[in-house]
Amino acid sequence: MAGSRTYRTQALVLGKTKLRETDLIFTLLDRSGRQVRAVGKGARKPGSRLAARCEIGCSVDVLLAHGRSLDVIAEANLVAAPLGPAPSFELLSSAAVVVEVARSCSFEDAQDAFVYPITERALAVLGGACGVLDGAHLDLIVAAYVFKLLSHEGYWPELSSCVACGDEATSHFSAASGGLLCSSCASSVPGAEPVGSSVVLWLRALMSRRFDELAADSVDAGTATFLLALSHVWAATHLDCRLRAFEFLLGC
């Protein structure tokens, strides 16, 4: 209805911040890819149903009322909790990176229909939609999510040949340069990271394969951690911001 003070949407919970004694500000990603910041009044009170239904990573059906600066959550119903009722520390840490990057790639005044489904699917796979994942596969899915989403945002890594000269014999990776480098070009690029042929193949797989396919692949923990570190440098460089959840995950 035109001029209505309320509207309903389905959204993913990307974060929450304390407001006054009993309220919370929820950061939501709605189906259009638009970021919504809304106040949950009384959400910090003991036994609050709103807080229980709006945990990080959950999909919720919310009724929102337009406010002067922030919308207000009038009603929230849980649609899905992909991380489960009692997620492990490792799972929570991985999901925190996904929602952190999603927050950095979504905006209150812009819609992007790609962001919601890829974020929803990444959280579902992390949470066990394709079976319970070990630490290596959690890292692999997070790394794939970061490269896929940032590629959509315009930061596509060059992975077929040297980004500087076109040589197909690549041996280094540089986020600042935009992808793979040959040994000759890498010698003049500060911070270029040496990568073996297996890592190059994995980087290409992160871009081309679906999350559920990656979750079924065999990968060793060292390679997965290295790919995660490369995705962090890629995100931090191109989003030009500090990603604290990412730093925490790599430091665990």
C-alpha positions in Angstrom: 0.0 0.0 0.0 1.4 3.4 -1.0 2.4 5.5 2.0 2.3 2.5 4.4 4.4 3.0 7.5 5.3 -0.7 7.7 6.7 -3.2 5.3 7.6 -6.9 5.4 10.7 -8.6 4.1 12.8 -11.7 4.5 16.4 -11.0 5.6 19.6 -12.5 6.9 20.9 -11.2 10.2 24.4 -9.8 9.6 25.1 -8.2 13.0 23.8 -6.6 16.1 24.9 -3.6 18.2 23.9 -2.5 21.7 21.6 0.5 22.0 20.7 1.9 25.4 19.9 -0.5 28.2 17.5 -3.0 26.6 17.6 -2.3 22.8 19.7 -3.7 19.9 20.4 -2.4 16.4 20.2 -5.3 14.0 22.0 -5.1 10.6 20.0 -7.1 8.1 20.4 -8.1 4.5 17.1 -8.3 2.7 16.3 -10.3 -0.4 17.0 -7.4 -2.7 20.5 -7.2 -1.4 19.8 -4.0 0.4 21.3 -3.5 3.9 18.8 -2.5 6.5 19.6 -1.3 10.0 16.7 -1.6 12.4 16.1 -1.2 16.1 14.8 -4.2 18.1 13.2 -2.6 21.2 13.6 -4.7 24.3 15.8 -7.2 22.5 18.3 -7.3 25.4 15.7 -8.1 28.0 16.0 -11.5 29.6 13.8 -14.0 27.7 13.4 -11.8 24.7 12.0 -13.8 21.7 13.3 -11.2 19.3 16.9 -11.7 20.3 16.5 -15.5 20.1 15.0 -15.3 16.6 17.6 -12.9 15.2 20.9 -14.6 15.9 23.8 -14.0 13.5 23.3 -15.9 10.2 19.6 -16.6 10.8 17.0 -16.0 8.1 14.0 -14.1 9.4 10.7 -12.8 8.2 10.4 -9.3 9.6 7.8 -6.7 9.8 9.5 -3.3 9.8 8.2 0.2 10.6 9.8 3.2 9.1 11.5 5.4 11.6 13.2 8.8 11.4 16.7 7.5 11.1 16.4 3.7 11.7 13.6 1.4 11.0 12.0 -0.5 13.9 11.3 -4.2 14.1 7.7 -4.7 14.8 7.7 -8.5 14.4 10.2 -11.2 13.6 9.7 -14.9 12.8 12.5 -17.3 12.3 12.7 -18.9 8.8 15.9 -20.8 9.1 18.9 -21.1 11.4 21.6 -22.6 9.2 24.2 -22.8 11.9 22.0 -24.9 14.1 21.0 -24.5 17.8 24.5 -25.0 19.3 27.1 -24.1 16.7 30.8 -24.8 17.5 33.3 -22.1 18.0 35.0 -22.9 14.7 31.6 -22.7 12.8 30.7 -19.4 14.5 34.1 -17.9 13.7 33.7 -18.9 10.0 30.2 -17.6 9.8 31.3 -14.3 11.4 33.7 -13.7 8.4 30.9 -14.4 5.9 28.5 -11.9 7.5 31.4 -9.4 8.0 32.2 -9.4 4.3 28.5 -9.3 3.4 28.1 -6.1 5.5 31.1 -4.6 3.7 29.6 -5.4 0.3 26.0 -4.3 0.9 24.6 -0.8 1.3 21.4 0.9 2.6 20.8 2.8 -0.5 21.6 0.2 -3.1 20.1 -3.2 -4.2 22.1 -6.1 -5.5 20.1 -9.3 -5.9 23.3 -11.5 -6.0 24.4 -10.8 -2.5 21.5 -12.4 -0.6 21.4 -15.9 -2.3 25.2 -16.4 -2.3 25.4 -15.4 1.4 22.5 -17.5 2.3 24.0 -20.5 0.5 27.4 -20.0 2.0 26.0 -20.0 5.5 23.9 -23.1 4.8 26.9 -25.1 3.6 29.0 -23.9 6.5 26.2 -25.0 8.8 26.1 -28.6 7.5 23.7 -28.5 4.5 26.2 -30.7 2.7 27.3 -32.6 5.8 29.3 -31.6 8.8 32.5 -29.8 7.7 35.9 -30.0 9.3 38.1 -26.9 9.9 39.8 -27.2 6.5 36.5 -27.2 4.6 35.2 -24.4 6.7 38.2 -22.3 5.6 37.7 -23.4 2.0 34.1 -22.3 1.8 34.9 -19.0 3.4 37.7 -18.4 0.9 35.4 -19.3 -2.0 32.7 -17.0 -0.7 35.1 -14.1 -0.5 36.5 -14.5 -3.9 33.1 -15.1 -5.5 31.4 -12.1 -3.9 34.2 -9.7 -4.5 34.4 -10.8 -8.1 30.8 -10.0 -8.5 31.6 -6.6 -7.0 34.1 -6.0 -9.7 37.3 -7.3 -8.1 37.9 -10.3 -10.3 41.4 -11.9 -9.8 43.4 -12.8 -12.9 44.1 -16.5 -12.6 44.8 -17.6 -16.1 48.2 -15.9 -16.7 50.5 -13.2 -15.3 48.4 -10.0 -14.7 51.4 -7.9 -15.8 52.8 -9.5 -18.9 50.5 -12.4 -19.8 53.0 -15.2 -19.2 51.1 -18.4 -18.4 54.0 -19.6 -16.2 52.8 -18.0 -12.9 54.4 -18.5 -9.5 53.2 -15.6 -7.3 49.9 -14.0 -6.2 49.4 -10.3 -5.5 46.2 -8.7 -4.4 47.5 -5.2 -5.1 48.4 -6.2 -8.7 45.2 -8.1 -9.3 46.0 -11.8 -9.3 48.8 -14.1 -10.5 52.3 -13.0 -11.5 55.2 -14.7 -13.2 58.5 -14.8 -11.2 60.0 -12.0 -13.3 57.2 -9.5 -12.7 56.8 -10.6 -9.1 60.3 -9.6 -8.3 59.3 -5.9 -8.6 56.0 -6.2 -6.7 56.3 -5.8 -2.9 54.4 -8.4 -0.9 53.8 -10.8 -3.8 53.2 -14.3 -2.3 54.8 -17.4 -3.8 52.2 -20.0 -4.8 52.6 -23.5 -6.1 50.8 -25.0 -9.0 48.4 -26.8 -6.7 47.4 -23.5 -5.0 46.8 -22.0 -8.5 44.4 -24.9 -9.3 42.6 -24.4 -6.0 42.2 -20.6 -6.6 40.6 -21.4 -10.0 38.4 -24.0 -8.3 37.2 -21.5 -5.7 36.0 -19.3 -8.5 34.4 -21.9 -10.8 33.0 -24.6 -8.4 29.9 -24.5 -6.3 30.0 -24.5 -2.5 28.6 -28.0 -2.2 31.2 -29.3 -4.7 34.0 -27.7 -2.7 32.6 -29.1 0.5 32.9 -32.6 -1.0 36.5 -32.1 -2.3 39.6 -33.5 -0.4 41.8 -30.7 0.9 44.5 -30.6 3.5 44.4 -28.1 6.3 47.6 -26.2 5.3 46.3 -25.5 1.8 42.9 -24.5 3.1 44.4 -22.1 5.6 46.7 -20.6 2.9 43.8 -20.0 0.6 41.9 -18.4 3.4 44.8 -16.0 4.0 44.9 -15.1 0.3 41.2 -14.3 0.4 41.7 -12.1 3.4 44.4 -10.1 1.7 42.2 -9.9 -1.4 39.2 -8.6 0.6 41.2 -6.2 2.9 43.0 -4.7 -0.2 40.0 -4.1 -2.4 37.4 -3.3 0.3 39.9 -1.0 1.9 38.8 -1.8 5.4 39.9 -3.8 8.4 38.1 -7.1 8.7 38.4 -8.0 12.4 36.4 -11.2 12.3 38.7 -12.4 9.4 41.8 -11.5 11.4 40.4 -13.4 14.4 39.7 -16.5 12.3 43.3 -16.5 10.9 44.7 -16.0 14.3 42.9 -18.9 15.9 
